[in-house]
Amino acid sequence: MGGAGKTPFVSYLAQRCMEHDLTVGIIARGYGREDESQLIEVMQNSNPAQVGDEAHMLKQQLNCPIAVSAKRIEAAKYLHDKYQLDLIISDDGLQHYKLPRDYEIIIVDGEREFGNGYCLPAGPLREPVSRLDQANLIISNGTNAAYLYQYKLDYKDLHPLQGSAENKILNSFKGQKVHAVAGIGNPKRFFTVLEDVGLLVIPHVFPDHYTYKQTDIEFNDNLPIIMTEKDAVKCKQFSKTNAWYLPVVVVPNKPLDDQISNLLEEIR
């Protein structure tokens, strides 16, 4: 359902496309936005409430066109008609079979894999495990010996939620209590990252794609607040001087890195 690491991989893949001099666009649903029926092109100054948190985050990271629509094919046609693109990446949307596709990539959570193996609502899957047989490339997010192609998420410096404060290295808060805020598909992974570098985590779990209010991150103390980048796009307007977010980047293993390079060379 969520939390497998699709969106960070989309960001990585788009960046690799641009490194290969390919013009790329991204389409997504824009889950959780106010009106998901609308087709909207995402701009740098777009409101996350109108375009969705993940699409907004991708636009901040990437200099490429992005459009959101519940009907992925409409978003794809929009970008195709407006821009001279070499390819379009769909962030999620494997089940949108009206959308033609040349290449399918499935990301598997290397730790959780397939849960109980059942589809919704009995389990966490949108399609049966047998669907993997039809994909062009299957990738594990995290180490799992069952998969040749793997990547890990590397965590960059902490960025201030607002203001002009300088970035901090993650272990700046080692040994300290911190409030950790996560409204993502797999919050446990985020909390574990903080704990592994020695932070004393007070976890605050919110639903995936949650729309925050300032009171949600008011904890009546002066402890630092650390959140994911996806959460931060919806909290930057709040008045919080001791709040930080943690960007992530995809680090592929060599087989995956080589496979992506070969694929992009074929497209060129």
C-alpha positions as CSV (number, residue, x, y, z in Angstrom):
1,M,0.0,0.0,0.0
2,G,2.7,2.5,1.0
3,G,6.1,3.0,2.5
4,A,8.0,0.9,0.1
5,G,10.2,3.8,-1.1
6,K,8.7,4.5,-4.5
7,T,8.9,8.3,-4.4
8,P,12.6,8.5,-3.5
9,F,13.4,6.1,-6.3
10,V,11.4,8.2,-8.7
11,S,13.5,11.2,-7.7
12,Y,16.7,9.2,-8.2
13,L,15.5,7.9,-11.6
14,A,14.6,11.4,-12.9
15,Q,17.9,12.7,-11.8
16,R,19.7,9.9,-13.6
17,C,17.6,10.6,-16.8
18,M,18.8,14.2,-16.7
19,E,22.4,13.1,-16.3
20,H,21.9,11.1,-19.5
21,D,20.6,14.3,-21.3
22,L,17.1,12.9,-21.4
23,T,14.1,15.3,-20.9
24,V,11.8,13.7,-18.4
25,G,8.4,14.4,-16.8
26,I,6.7,12.9,-13.8
27,I,3.0,12.1,-13.3
28,A,1.3,11.2,-10.0
29,R,-2.1,11.1,-8.4
30,G,-1.3,13.8,-5.9
31,Y,-2.8,11.7,-3.1
32,G,-4.5,13.5,-0.2
33,R,-4.9,16.9,-2.0
34,E,-8.1,18.9,-1.7
35,D,-9.6,18.0,-5.1
36,E,-8.1,14.9,-6.6
37,S,-10.3,15.2,-9.7
38,Q,-8.4,18.2,-11.0
39,L,-5.4,17.9,-13.4
40,I,-2.8,20.3,-12.1
41,E,0.8,21.0,-13.2
42,V,3.0,21.3,-10.1
43,M,5.0,24.5,-9.8
44,Q,7.7,25.6,-7.3
45,N,5.2,27.8,-5.5
46,S,2.3,25.3,-5.6
47,N,0.3,24.6,-2.4
48,P,0.9,21.0,-1.2
49,A,-2.8,20.9,-0.2
50,Q,-3.7,21.4,-3.9
51,V,-1.0,19.1,-5.5
52,G,-0.2,16.6,-2.8
53,D,2.8,16.3,-0.5
54,E,4.9,13.9,-2.6
55,A,4.4,15.8,-5.9
56,H,5.3,19.0,-4.2
57,M,8.4,17.5,-2.6
58,L,9.5,16.1,-6.0
59,K,9.1,19.5,-7.6
60,Q,11.4,21.0,-4.9
61,Q,14.0,18.4,-5.7
62,L,13.8,18.3,-9.5
63,N,13.9,20.7,-12.4
64,C,11.4,18.8,-14.6
65,P,7.7,19.1,-15.4
66,I,5.3,17.3,-13.0
67,A,1.5,16.9,-13.3
68,V,-1.0,15.3,-11.0
69,S,-4.3,13.7,-11.8
70,A,-6.4,10.8,-10.5
71,K,-6.4,9.7,-14.2
72,R,-2.8,9.2,-14.9
73,I,-3.3,9.0,-18.7
74,E,-4.7,12.6,-18.6
75,A,-1.6,13.8,-16.8
76,A,0.6,12.0,-19.3
77,K,-1.2,13.5,-22.3
78,Y,-0.9,16.9,-20.7
79,L,2.9,16.7,-20.3
80,H,3.3,15.1,-23.7
81,D,1.4,17.9,-25.5
82,K,3.1,20.7,-23.6
83,Y,6.7,19.5,-23.4
84,Q,9.2,17.8,-25.7
85,L,9.8,14.8,-23.4
86,D,11.9,11.7,-24.0
87,L,10.1,9.8,-21.3
88,I,7.5,10.1,-18.5
89,I,7.8,8.5,-15.1
90,S,4.7,7.5,-13.3
91,D,5.1,7.7,-9.5
92,D,2.8,4.8,-8.5
93,G,0.0,3.9,-10.8
94,L,0.9,0.3,-11.6
95,Q,-2.8,-0.7,-11.6
96,H,-3.9,2.1,-13.9
97,Y,-4.1,-0.1,-17.0
98,K,-5.5,2.6,-19.2
99,L,-2.0,4.2,-19.0
100,P,0.2,2.6,-21.6
101,R,3.7,1.7,-20.3
102,D,6.9,0.7,-21.9
103,Y,8.7,-0.4,-18.8
104,E,7.5,-1.4,-15.3
105,I,9.5,-1.1,-12.1
106,I,8.3,-2.6,-8.8
107,I,9.8,-1.6,-5.5
108,V,9.7,-4.1,-2.7
109,D,10.3,-3.2,0.9
110,G,13.2,-5.5,1.6
111,E,12.3,-5.8,5.3
112,R,8.5,-6.1,5.2
113,E,8.2,-7.7,1.7
114,F,4.6,-8.8,1.2
115,G,3.2,-9.0,4.7
116,N,0.7,-11.8,5.0
117,G,0.6,-12.1,1.2
118,Y,-3.1,-11.0,0.8
119,C,-4.5,-8.2,-1.2
120,L,-6.6,-5.4,0.4
121,P,-8.5,-5.4,2.6
122,A,-7.2,-8.7,4.1
123,G,-3.6,-7.7,3.6
124,P,-1.2,-4.9,2.5
125,L,-1.1,-5.7,-1.3
126,R,-2.8,-3.9,-4.1
127,E,-2.1,-6.9,-6.5
128,P,-1.1,-10.5,-5.9
129,V,2.5,-11.4,-5.6
130,S,2.3,-13.2,-8.9
131,R,2.1,-9.7,-10.5
132,L,5.8,-9.5,-10.1
133,D,6.3,-11.9,-12.9
134,Q,5.0,-9.3,-15.4
135,A,7.3,-6.5,-14.3
136,N,10.5,-5.6,-16.2
137,L,12.5,-4.8,-13.0
138,I,12.1,-5.7,-9.4
139,I,14.1,-3.8,-6.8
140,S,14.5,-4.2,-3.1
141,N,14.5,-1.1,-0.9
142,G,17.0,-2.4,1.7
143,T,19.3,-5.5,1.8
144,N,17.5,-8.7,0.9
145,A,19.5,-11.6,-0.6
146,A,16.5,-12.7,-2.7
147,Y,16.9,-9.6,-5.0
148,L,19.8,-8.9,-7.3
149,Y,18.8,-5.2,-7.6
150,Q,18.8,-3.3,-4.4
151,Y,19.2,0.2,-3.0
152,K,19.4,1.8,0.4
153,L,18.2,5.1,1.6
154,D,21.0,7.4,2.7
155,Y,20.1,10.3,5.0
156,K,21.6,13.7,4.5
157,D,22.0,16.6,6.9
158,L,19.1,17.9,8.9
159,H,17.6,21.0,7.3
160,P,15.8,23.7,9.4
161,L,12.1,23.7,8.9
162,Q,12.1,27.5,8.6
163,G,14.5,30.5,8.9
164,S,18.1,30.8,8.0
165,A,19.7,28.4,10.5
166,E,22.5,26.3,9.1
167,N,22.0,22.6,8.4
168,K,23.1,20.1,11.1
169,I,24.6,16.7,10.8
170,L,22.2,14.1,12.1
171,N,24.2,13.0,15.1
172,S,24.3,16.6,16.4
173,F,21.5,15.5,18.7
174,K,23.1,12.2,19.7
175,G,22.2,11.3,23.3
176,Q,19.3,13.9,23.3
177,K,15.6,13.4,23.5
178,V,13.9,14.5,20.3
179,H,10.3,14.5,19.0
180,A,10.2,12.5,15.8
181,V,7.2,13.2,13.6
182,A,6.2,10.9,10.7
183,G,3.1,10.8,8.5
184,I,4.5,8.3,6.0
185,G,3.8,4.7,5.0
186,N,6.4,3.1,7.2
187,P,7.2,5.4,10.1
188,K,9.2,2.7,11.9
189,R,12.0,2.9,9.4
190,F,12.3,6.7,10.0
191,F,12.4,6.3,13.8
192,T,15.0,3.5,13.5
193,V,17.3,5.7,11.5
194,L,17.2,8.3,14.3
195,E,17.7,5.7,17.0
196,D,20.6,4.1,15.2
197,V,22.7,7.3,15.4
198,G,21.9,7.6,19.1
199,L,18.9,9.9,19.3
200,L,16.4,9.3,22.1
201,V,13.2,9.2,20.0
202,I,9.8,10.2,21.3
203,P,7.7,9.0,18.3
204,H,4.7,10.8,16.9
205,V,2.9,8.8,14.2
206,F,0.4,10.4,11.9
207,P,-1.6,8.8,9.0
208,D,0.2,8.7,5.6
209,H,-0.3,12.0,3.7
210,Y,-1.7,13.7,6.9
211,T,-2.6,17.4,6.7
212,Y,-0.9,19.0,9.7
213,K,-2.0,21.8,11.9
214,Q,0.5,23.7,14.0
215,T,-1.0,22.3,17.2
216,D,0.0,18.8,15.9
217,I,3.7,19.7,16.4
218,E,3.3,21.6,19.7
219,F,4.7,19.5,22.5
220,N,5.0,22.0,25.3
221,D,8.7,21.7,25.7
222,N,11.9,22.9,24.0
223,L,13.1,19.5,22.7
224,P,14.1,19.4,19.0
225,I,11.5,18.2,16.5
226,I,12.7,16.1,13.6
227,M,10.4,15.1,10.7
228,T,10.6,13.6,7.2
229,E,10.9,15.8,4.2
230,K,7.5,14.7,3.0
231,D,6.0,16.0,6.3
232,A,8.0,19.1,6.2
233,V,6.4,20.4,2.9
234,K,3.2,20.7,4.9
235,C,4.7,22.2,8.0
236,K,7.0,24.9,6.7
237,Q,4.5,27.7,7.2
238,F,4.3,26.9,10.9
239,S,6.3,29.1,13.4
240,K,8.8,26.5,14.7
241,T,12.4,27.5,15.3
242,N,13.7,24.2,16.7
243,A,12.2,21.9,14.0
244,W,14.2,20.0,11.4
245,Y,13.6,17.7,8.5
246,L,15.7,14.9,7.1
247,P,16.0,14.5,3.3
248,V,16.9,11.1,1.9
249,V,18.7,9.9,-1.3
250,V,18.7,6.6,-3.0
251,V,22.0,4.8,-3.1
252,P,21.8,1.8,-5.6
253,N,24.0,-1.3,-5.5
254,K,26.2,-1.8,-8.6
255,P,23.9,-4.2,-10.4
256,L,21.0,-1.7,-10.1
257,D,23.2,1.3,-11.1
258,D,24.4,-0.6,-14.2
259,Q,20.9,-1.7,-15.1
260,I,19.6,1.8,-14.9
261,S,22.5,3.2,-17.0
262,N,22.0,0.5,-19.7
263,L,18.2,1.2,-19.8
264,L,18.7,5.0,-20.2
265,E,21.4,4.5,-22.8
266,E,18.8,2.4,-24.8
267,I,16.3,5.2,-24.6
268,R,18.8,7.7,-25.9
